[in-house]
Amino acid sequence: MSDVAAVEQLVSKYKDLKTEIAKVIVGQEEVINQILISVFSGGHSLLIGVPGLAKTLMVNTIAQALGLDFKRIQFTPDLMPSDILGSEILDEDRHFKFIKGPIFANIILADEINRTPPKTQAALLEAMQERAVTVAGHHYKLDLPYFVLATQNPIEQEGTYPLPEAQLDRFMFAINLKYPSFEEEVQVVKSTTIDEFPQVNSLFTAQEIIDFQHLIRRIPVADNVIEYAVRMVGKTRPDSDAATDLIKQYIDWGAGPRASQNLILAAKTHAAINGKFSPDIEDVQAVSNSILRHRIIKNYKAEAEGITEEKIIKSLF
């Protein structure tokens, strides 16, 4: 199949996928789009939202519709790395046997990732970056495709361990979940208080998703679009000559090169699902909020004056 035909097939399957997910999830269109863009780009996502916004249900539904194996890990202060990765035990023949932990699945929901100490948070790092884990000196490959979708509660910060910047940088997207509109909430209440549970059908196989990920990487990008993305990321660095007054005034640290890579990858996926065969500057702008939001560190002045990341990112356009 040619790449042009493959992009057309992706557009059609993507529409079906959105319809399938909408059987269970009401609204949250933008959030679902961003999660799916990160899936087809091969990246991980951090979902930031207050409790009760159906984050777990959303990830579970997406995993079902994608036909992927899904596991949920509830992060707590006493969770150990071995609770995630698995551990070696002595079997009845007195041989060491490795029992796989919940990290061995295609989609991992790391629920409330900031509730657990850094040592346990770091256990996810190798899996996220290398798609492999090392336990007791043995190297285990994880099944592809592999995604970590982590959730964070922005309001209850007592007893939490904020993710370090280097770890935040591993997430392609940081996605803000907002409350549903009045009409959406009415629809949610109607559909969840009856004795009927919609059946979500699997529309993809793991191999199909891997093939689409390779297709995304083969999509050509014009030099001016790549330069635009790199220039945009460069502007977020306060000590750069290109930094705007807003950046110099309100930002302590800007985004690194991984942001530029992710901007182009996500722009390629955004273009492909919209039936375009090459991304343009609008595609880069469409994904920039979620890619840069967690990579720019505001100073106390920005916090005091209520300057949002969105306002700062918009100024880069």
Backbone torsions as a table, in degrees:
resi	resn	phi	psi	omega
1	MET	NA	134.9	179.6
2	SER	-72.7	160.3	-179.8
3	ASP	-63.5	-33.4	179.2
4	VAL	-63.4	-46.2	178.8
5	ALA	-64.6	-36.8	-179.2
6	ALA	-65.9	-39.2	177.7
7	VAL	-64.0	-42.0	179.3
8	GLU	-63.0	-38.5	178.2
9	GLN	-66.2	-38.9	178.6
10	LEU	-62.4	-42.7	180.0
11	VAL	-58.9	-46.3	-176.7
12	SER	-68.6	-41.6	-179.6
13	LYS	-70.5	-31.0	179.6
14	TYR	-65.9	-40.3	178.0
15	LYS	-62.5	-45.0	178.4
16	ASP	-60.7	-40.2	-178.9
17	LEU	-61.6	-44.7	179.4
18	LYS	-62.5	-39.0	179.2
19	THR	-64.4	-41.9	-178.9
20	GLU	-63.7	-44.6	-178.8
21	ILE	-66.6	-35.6	-178.4
22	ALA	-66.6	-15.0	175.2
23	LYS	-61.2	-32.8	-175.4
24	VAL	-108.8	-42.3	-174.3
25	ILE	-97.9	122.5	179.5
26	VAL	-92.0	128.8	177.8
27	GLY	68.1	-142.2	-179.9
28	GLN	50.7	32.6	-177.1
29	GLU	-53.2	-48.8	-175.6
30	GLU	-64.9	-40.6	-179.2
31	VAL	-64.0	-46.2	-179.6
32	ILE	-62.4	-42.7	176.9
33	ASN	-55.8	-46.2	-176.4
34	GLN	-68.2	-39.2	177.4
35	ILE	-62.4	-43.9	-178.4
36	LEU	-68.6	-35.2	176.1
37	ILE	-62.5	-41.9	-179.6
38	SER	-67.1	-34.8	178.0
39	VAL	-63.5	-49.7	-177.5
40	PHE	-74.4	-16.9	175.1
41	SER	-89.1	-10.8	-179.7
42	GLY	81.5	25.5	-179.0
43	GLY	-111.1	172.9	179.5
44	HIS	-105.6	158.0	-178.9
45	SER	-130.2	147.0	174.9
46	LEU	-111.7	120.4	-179.5
47	LEU	-100.4	121.7	-177.3
48	ILE	-112.2	116.5	-178.8
49	GLY	-168.4	157.0	-179.3
50	VAL	-70.0	162.8	-179.2
51	PRO	-62.5	152.1	173.3
52	GLY	86.7	12.5	179.1
53	LEU	-98.1	17.9	175.2
54	ALA	62.5	38.3	178.8
55	LYS	-63.6	-46.3	-178.7
56	THR	-64.1	-44.9	-179.8
57	LEU	-60.7	-40.2	-178.9
58	MET	-62.8	-47.9	-178.5
59	VAL	-65.4	-41.4	179.2
60	ASN	-61.5	-43.6	-179.7
61	THR	-64.7	-43.5	179.0
62	ILE	-62.1	-42.7	179.3
63	ALA	-61.5	-42.6	178.8
64	GLN	-62.6	-46.3	-178.0
65	ALA	-66.0	-30.2	178.6
66	LEU	-84.0	-6.5	179.4
67	GLY	71.1	32.3	-176.1
68	LEU	-112.6	155.2	177.7
69	ASP	-73.8	132.5	-172.9
70	PHE	-126.9	135.5	174.1
71	LYS	-134.8	145.1	179.1
72	ARG	-114.0	132.3	176.3
73	ILE	-117.8	120.5	177.9
74	GLN	-88.3	114.1	-178.2
75	PHE	-81.7	130.1	-179.6
76	THR	-134.9	163.1	-177.7
77	PRO	-60.0	-24.9	-176.9
78	ASP	-99.9	9.9	-179.7
79	LEU	-71.0	133.9	-179.5
80	MET	-103.7	156.2	177.1
81	PRO	-53.7	-37.1	-178.7
82	SER	-67.2	-23.7	176.8
83	ASP	-68.2	-21.3	-179.5
84	ILE	-97.3	-48.1	-172.3
85	LEU	-82.0	-30.4	-172.5
86	GLY	108.3	174.4	-177.8
87	SER	-150.8	164.4	178.2
88	GLU	-93.5	135.4	177.2
89	ILE	-127.0	160.0	175.8
90	LEU	-86.5	123.6	177.8
91	ASP	-85.8	-175.2	-175.0
92	GLU	-65.8	-21.3	177.8
93	ASP	-90.6	12.1	-179.4
94	ARG	60.0	35.0	171.7
95	HIS	-108.5	146.4	176.4
96	PHE	-74.9	134.0	-178.5
97	LYS	-130.1	133.4	-177.7
98	PHE	-88.8	122.7	175.5
99	ILE	-100.4	116.4	-175.8
100	LYS	-67.0	140.9	176.4
101	GLY	-88.8	180.0	-176.1
102	PRO	-67.2	-9.4	-179.3
103	ILE	-68.8	-15.6	180.0
104	PHE	-85.5	78.2	175.7
105	ALA	-154.5	170.5	179.6
106	ASN	-77.3	-41.3	179.5
107	ILE	-121.7	124.1	178.1
108	ILE	-109.3	126.6	171.1
109	LEU	-98.7	107.9	178.1
110	ALA	-90.9	93.2	-171.8
111	ASP	-79.3	126.7	-179.6
112	GLU	52.9	60.2	-174.9
113	ILE	-61.8	-24.3	-178.8
114	ASN	-85.1	8.4	177.8
115	ARG	-88.2	-10.6	-171.5
116	THR	-112.1	150.5	-176.8
117	PRO	-64.2	159.8	-176.5
118	PRO	-54.2	-34.5	-178.6
119	LYS	-59.7	-40.8	-179.6
120	THR	-78.1	-37.3	175.5
121	GLN	-57.9	-40.4	-176.7
122	ALA	-66.9	-23.0	179.4
123	ALA	-62.6	-25.7	179.0
124	LEU	-77.2	-24.4	-170.3
125	LEU	-58.3	-49.6	-178.5
126	GLU	-61.9	-41.4	179.7
127	ALA	-61.3	-42.5	-177.6
128	MET	-67.6	-40.9	-173.7
129	GLN	-85.5	-46.5	-171.7
130	GLU	-98.0	-9.6	-173.7
131	ARG	55.8	38.5	179.7
132	ALA	-157.2	159.9	175.4
133	VAL	-133.1	153.4	177.5
134	THR	-117.3	121.1	179.2
135	VAL	-128.9	125.3	-180.0
136	ALA	50.0	42.4	176.3
137	GLY	80.9	-5.1	179.3
138	HIS	-100.6	140.8	-176.5
139	HIS	-101.1	123.3	179.9
140	TYR	-119.1	125.3	177.2
141	LYS	-78.6	142.9	176.6
142	LEU	-93.9	150.9	179.1
143	ASP	-68.3	137.9	176.2
144	LEU	-96.5	154.0	-7.3
145	PRO	-69.9	156.0	-175.7
146	TYR	-135.6	125.1	-179.1
147	PHE	-135.7	141.3	170.4
148	VAL	-110.2	123.1	173.6
149	LEU	-114.0	109.1	-176.2
150	ALA	-103.7	147.2	177.1
151	THR	-115.3	151.8	179.3
152	GLN	-141.4	136.1	178.9
153	ASN	-94.5	116.4	-173.2
154	PRO	-78.3	-13.7	-173.3
155	ILE	-96.9	-37.0	-174.0
156	GLU	-96.9	94.7	-174.0
157	GLN	-101.7	3.8	179.3
158	GLU	-73.9	135.3	177.4
159	GLY	67.4	29.1	177.4
160	THR	-114.6	162.5	179.3
161	TYR	-120.1	96.0	-176.2
162	PRO	-55.3	141.6	-179.8
163	LEU	-68.0	132.2	177.0
164	PRO	-65.1	155.9	-176.2
165	GLU	-55.8	-41.0	-177.4
166	ALA	-61.8	-33.4	-179.7
167	GLN	-78.5	-37.1	176.3
168	LEU	-59.8	-35.5	-177.2
169	ASP	-64.1	-21.4	179.5
170	ARG	-72.4	-20.4	179.4
171	PHE	-84.5	126.0	179.2
172	MET	-63.1	-47.1	-176.3
173	PHE	-120.6	144.2	163.3
174	ALA	-115.4	116.8	-170.9
175	ILE	-112.3	123.9	178.0
176	ASN	-88.0	125.7	174.8
177	LEU	-97.4	130.7	-179.8
178	LYS	-109.1	166.1	176.4
179	TYR	-63.9	148.7	177.1
180	PRO	-69.6	160.9	175.0
181	SER	-72.3	169.7	-179.1
182	PHE	-56.3	-48.7	-178.0
183	GLU	-61.9	-41.5	-179.7
184	GLU	-65.3	-39.9	-178.7
185	GLU	-67.2	-38.1	175.4
186	VAL	-59.0	-45.3	-179.6
187	GLN	-63.2	-40.3	178.9
188	VAL	-61.6	-47.9	-177.8
189	VAL	-63.1	-42.7	178.8
190	LYS	-59.3	-46.2	-171.6
191	SER	-81.1	-16.9	-176.1
192	THR	-105.7	-0.2	-178.8
193	THR	-112.5	20.7	175.6
194	ILE	-116.8	168.5	-175.4
195	ASP	-91.5	48.6	178.8
196	GLU	-137.1	134.0	178.5
197	PHE	-122.8	115.2	-177.9
198	PRO	-62.9	143.5	-179.9
199	GLN	-91.2	122.8	178.9
200	VAL	-95.3	125.1	-179.8
201	ASN	-91.2	145.8	176.2
202	SER	-81.5	126.0	-175.9
203	LEU	-106.4	-13.1	-176.5
204	PHE	-127.2	164.4	166.3
205	THR	-112.2	163.8	179.5
206	ALA	-57.7	-41.1	-177.8
207	GLN	-64.4	-38.2	179.3
208	GLU	-61.7	-40.8	-179.8
209	ILE	-65.2	-41.9	177.6
210	ILE	-61.5	-41.8	179.1
211	ASP	-62.3	-41.8	178.9
212	PHE	-66.4	-34.5	177.2
213	GLN	-63.1	-41.5	177.6
214	HIS	-65.7	-38.3	179.1
215	LEU	-60.0	-45.3	-179.7
216	ILE	-57.2	-43.4	-177.8
217	ARG	-67.9	-24.2	-179.9
218	ARG	-82.5	-11.0	-178.1
219	ILE	-65.5	128.9	-178.8
220	PRO	-75.4	149.4	178.1
221	VAL	-129.3	133.1	178.9
222	ALA	-67.9	146.7	-178.9
223	ASP	-57.3	-37.6	-177.1
224	ASN	-65.7	-29.1	178.7
225	VAL	-72.5	-42.2	178.2
226	ILE	-63.3	-43.9	-180.0
227	GLU	-63.7	-37.6	178.3
228	TYR	-60.9	-45.8	-178.6
229	ALA	-64.1	-44.4	-178.2
230	VAL	-66.8	-39.2	179.1
231	ARG	-64.8	-40.2	-179.2
232	MET	-61.5	-44.9	179.3
233	VAL	-66.9	-40.3	179.2
234	GLY	-59.5	-35.5	-179.3
235	LYS	-65.9	-20.8	-177.4
236	THR	-77.7	-8.4	-176.3
237	ARG	-92.5	114.8	-172.4
238	PRO	-58.3	-29.1	-177.2
239	ASP	-89.5	3.6	-179.6
240	SER	-83.8	150.9	178.7
241	ASP	-64.6	-28.5	-175.9
242	ALA	-81.4	-9.7	-175.4
243	ALA	-60.4	136.2	179.0
244	THR	-79.7	167.9	179.6
245	ASP	-60.2	-38.2	-179.6
246	LEU	-60.6	-42.5	-179.6
247	ILE	-65.8	-47.3	-178.1
248	LYS	-61.9	-32.7	-176.2
249	GLN	-79.8	-36.4	-168.7
250	TYR	-118.4	-4.3	-174.8
251	ILE	-115.5	134.0	176.4
252	ASP	-87.2	-45.9	-178.9
253	TRP	-133.9	143.2	178.4
254	GLY	-101.4	-174.9	-177.5
255	ALA	-82.0	152.8	179.8
256	GLY	-96.9	-176.4	-176.8
257	PRO	-59.5	-26.0	179.8
258	ARG	-62.9	-29.2	177.6
259	ALA	-64.3	-41.6	179.5
260	SER	-63.2	-43.7	178.8
261	GLN	-60.5	-46.8	-177.6
262	ASN	-66.8	-35.4	177.6
263	LEU	-59.1	-45.1	-177.8
264	ILE	-70.7	-43.3	179.1
265	LEU	-61.0	-47.2	-178.4
266	ALA	-67.5	-35.9	178.1
267	ALA	-64.4	-37.6	176.8
268	LYS	-61.1	-46.6	-179.4
269	THR	-65.6	-42.6	179.8
270	HIS	-59.7	-40.8	178.5
271	ALA	-65.8	-46.4	-175.4
272	ALA	-62.0	-43.9	-177.3
273	ILE	-71.2	-15.8	175.7
274	ASN	-99.6	14.1	173.3
275	GLY	79.6	15.3	178.7
276	LYS	-98.5	149.9	-176.0
277	PHE	-99.4	2.2	174.9
278	SER	-161.3	138.7	-177.1
279	PRO	-77.5	152.7	173.6
280	ASP	-120.6	-173.7	-175.5
281	ILE	-62.1	-34.0	178.5
282	GLU	-61.1	-36.7	179.3
283	ASP	-66.2	-38.9	178.1
284	VAL	-64.1	-43.7	-179.7
285	GLN	-65.5	-35.1	-176.9
286	ALA	-63.7	-30.5	-176.9
287	VAL	-103.9	-1.4	-170.5
288	SER	-67.1	-35.9	-177.7
289	ASN	-57.7	-51.1	-174.8
290	SER	-72.8	-22.2	-178.3
291	ILE	-87.5	-32.5	-176.7
292	LEU	-96.3	-20.6	-172.6
293	ARG	-50.9	-45.7	-174.8
294	HIS	-93.6	3.4	-177.2
295	ARG	-107.3	-5.4	175.5
296	ILE	-109.0	130.4	-175.6
297	ILE	-102.7	113.4	-178.9
298	LYS	-76.0	152.5	175.2
299	ASN	-93.3	177.7	-175.3
300	TYR	-63.6	-28.9	-179.0
301	LYS	-64.7	-41.7	178.7
302	ALA	-63.8	-41.9	178.9
303	GLU	-62.2	-45.4	-176.8
304	ALA	-64.7	-35.8	-176.8
305	GLU	-93.3	3.1	176.4
306	GLY	67.2	31.6	178.8
307	ILE	-81.1	122.0	-176.4
308	THR	-88.0	158.5	175.8
309	GLU	-59.8	-38.6	-178.0
310	GLU	-59.5	-42.3	-179.3
311	LYS	-63.4	-43.0	-179.2
312	ILE	-65.1	-42.4	-179.0
313	ILE	-66.1	-40.5	179.8
314	LYS	-60.5	-33.6	-179.1
315	SER	-66.6	-18.5	-179.0
316	LEU	-77.2	-20.2	-178.3
317	PHE	-64.9	NA	NA
